[in-house]
């Protein structure tokens, strides 16, 4: 009696682990991740098809920017500057960007 219960339990557990591994594999195939040692975390972005882009921290892909959309980028503030370049924070439809 206990053996049948054990076999049924192990079969269910095996299937759950197999499904979890399959889901993890599929998620790994859809995202590109890097180790950010400064922040001590892993940062990911989605893999995108041709004609789309993503940045680390985004959860979905966006179409490449058109000239009109590039013109809509708004300067928020200057983050810093050095002898050669300046770094500014910009906003594009609720997406924060940094340009130098």
C-alpha positions in Angstrom: 0.0 0.0 0.0 2.7 2.5 0.9 4.7 1.5 -2.1 1.9 2.5 -4.5 1.5 5.8 -2.7 5.2 6.4 -3.0 5.2 5.6 -6.7 2.2 8.0 -7.3 3.8 10.8 -5.3 7.2 10.4 -7.0 5.5 10.4 -10.5 3.7 13.6 -9.6 6.8 15.2 -8.2 8.8 14.1 -11.2 6.3 15.7 -13.6 6.3 19.0 -11.6 10.1 19.2 -11.7 10.1 18.4 -15.4 7.6 21.1 -16.1 9.5 23.6 -13.9 12.7 22.8 -15.8 11.0 23.2 -19.2 9.6 26.6 -18.2 13.0 27.7 -16.9 14.6 26.6 -20.2 12.1 28.5 -22.3 12.5 31.6 -20.2 16.3 31.5 -20.6 15.9 31.2 -24.3 13.8 34.4 -24.5 16.0 36.7 -22.3 19.6 37.8 -22.4 21.1 38.2 -18.9 24.3 39.7 -17.5 25.8 39.8 -14.0 25.9 43.5 -12.8 28.7 43.3 -10.2 28.3 47.0 -9.2 24.7 46.4 -8.1 25.2 42.7 -7.1 22.3 41.5 -9.3 21.5 39.8 -12.6 20.0 42.1 -15.2 18.0 40.8 -18.1 16.4 42.0 -21.3 14.2 40.2 -23.8 15.7 38.9 -27.1 14.0 40.8 -30.0 13.4 40.0 -33.6 14.7 42.1 -36.4 13.2 45.6 -36.4 12.8 45.7 -32.6 15.0 46.6 -29.6 15.1 46.2 -25.8 17.2 47.5 -23.0 18.2 45.8 -19.8 15.3 46.1 -17.4 12.6 46.1 -20.1 10.1 43.3 -20.1 9.1 43.5 -23.8 10.5 44.6 -27.2 9.8 47.9 -28.9 10.0 48.8 -32.6 13.0 50.7 -33.7 12.6 54.4 -33.2 11.5 56.5 -36.2 12.8 60.0 -36.9 9.6 61.4 -35.4 10.0 59.4 -32.2 13.6 60.4 -31.9 12.5 64.1 -32.1 10.1 63.4 -29.1 12.9 62.4 -26.7 12.8 65.0 -23.9 15.9 66.1 -21.9 15.3 65.7 -18.2 18.6 66.9 -16.7 22.3 66.7 -16.9 23.7 63.8 -14.9 27.3 64.7 -15.0 30.1 66.0 -17.2 33.9 65.7 -17.6 36.6 67.3 -19.6 35.5 65.7 -22.9 31.8 64.7 -22.6 28.5 65.4 -20.9 26.0 62.8 -19.7 22.3 63.6 -19.8 19.1 61.9 -18.7 16.3 61.7 -21.3 12.8 60.4 -21.3 11.1 58.6 -24.2 7.4 57.7 -23.4 8.1 56.7 -19.8 11.4 55.0 -20.7 14.4 56.7 -19.0 17.6 56.8 -21.1 21.1 58.1 -20.5 23.1 59.6 -23.4 26.6 60.8 -23.5 
